[in-house]
Amino acid sequence: MAPATTIRVSERARDRLNELARAASTTTIDYVDQLVARLDEDEFLRRIADSLHDPAIIDESAELDGTLMDGLDPVDDFSTWR
């Protein structure tokens, strides 16, 4: 376990975190670490999604749209390729 510190939260939040951690069969410290990691991932994915509305990205990806099947037979089934 990583070194721990104290943060201030309401008693309600503390109690709820403890309940959730117990339900997940983990410690409160590990549960909070997982929540923070999930928030970081959500923020990263949000930034990616936001970038998809960037006109420069839209123009660049539009140029590549026609190249996806270059050299491939459109009747071939590629679903089983790994």
BELZIHU-V385233 format. One record per pair of residues at least 24 apart in sequence whose ideal C-beta (glycine too) atoms are under 10 Angstrom apart, sorted by sequence separation. I is the first residue (numbers start at 1). J is the second residue. D is the distance in whole Angstrom. If there is no record, write none. Layout:
i->(I & I)
j->(J & J)
d->(D & D)
//
This chain:
i->(4 & 5 & 4 & 7 & 1 & 3 & 2 & 1 & 2 & 4 & 1 & 4 & 2 & 1)
j->(28 & 29 & 29 & 32 & 27 & 29 & 29 & 29 & 30 & 32 & 30 & 33 & 33 & 33)
d->(10 & 10 & 6 & 8 & 7 & 10 & 8 & 7 & 9 & 10 & 7 & 10 & 8 & 9)
//
